[in-house]
Amino acid sequence: MDRLARLWEELLNQQPHSLFQRFSWNRLAAQMFSDRLAPYVVCVESDRGAAIIPAAVNLQDDRIELLGETLFDYRDVLHAGDEEILLQAWRELTVLDKPLRIVAVDEAASHRNWSGWSLTPFATAPQVDRRTIDQSVFRMAHPRLGRQMRRLQKRGVELRIYGGGDSGIVKRVYECKRSHFTAEAIANLFLDAQRCEFMIQAAKLEGSACRIYTLEEGADLVAGLVTFRDGEIRRFYTTYLNPQWSHYSPGQALLYEATALSLGDGLTCDYMTGEYSYKLRLANSSRQLFRIEVSSRVLAAIVGRVSIPAA
């Protein structure tokens, strides 16, 4: 993959993208999850353009996915120039003769690189758009959460902010999420130690662009929030709350405070995948996300490798 780094960055500079398309994140994912996702990255380049599909084969389910395991919220390919270049990259994947599953493609990317594909609504990503609200108006709109923060502070709880290079606090957030929510094994992705380690390394990669907000009372982690700066957006990636403090709703209070501070920095706040009530209470807009699941035969038909007779 290192041979593709230069072209990868050039393509990113020519199209809108999220941090999940960055070379550094994809290389790290390819390395750390190679025991479950075998990388199969395809690159096609000519004088008419270039395309990179950061693909991998899921070794358990025997299907094609994109790199990132379950940890990349927004998926996309990289492409500039003639559409035929991207189709040729997809044709290289059809030789695997495997089904394809991608979760999830957002609405903007679906128009750009996925026209002609069968897209199924998957979820929405709530957000607080800085273009329609500023910090002061946001705080006035949620006075109860402001009071909740003050209530926590009266109990001796402090708001602290760390950078991604502070691996100790990142590790602590994910260890707490693992140990306190073992009963939610299906929903809690971070019972998997490899995923926790990936997030520690991703935070380190991002450095000051990763910001960890915490509420702490002495040695007690009351709540934690791992975020990433992505251009003019702050991605709110992981939220943790200590169940022993649930009466005070510290997770909601911390989300509110981090959102207000981010709006003060001129950033839109992306709450990521899922219409959870604690997100929707604060969000003022959302983006639609789609799932793609096709058989090997349909994949070949979409990219023009074969034709499917009419029924």
Secondary structure, DSSP 8 states (H G I E B T S, - for coil): -GGGHHHHHHHHTTS---GGG-HHHHHHHHHHTTTTEEE--EEEEETTEEEEE-EEEETTTTEEEESSTT--SS---EEEE-HHHHHHHHHHHHTT---EEEEEEEHHHHHHH-TTS--EEEEEEEEE-TTT--HHHHHHH-HHHHHHHHHHHHTT-EEEEEETT-HHHHHHHHHHHHHH-GGGTTT-GGGSHHHHHHHHHHHHHHGGGEEEEEEEETTEEEEEEEEEEETTEEEEEEEEE-GGGGGG-HHHHHHHHHHHHHHHTT-EEE--S---HHHHTT-SEEEEEEEEEE-HHHHHHHTTSS-----
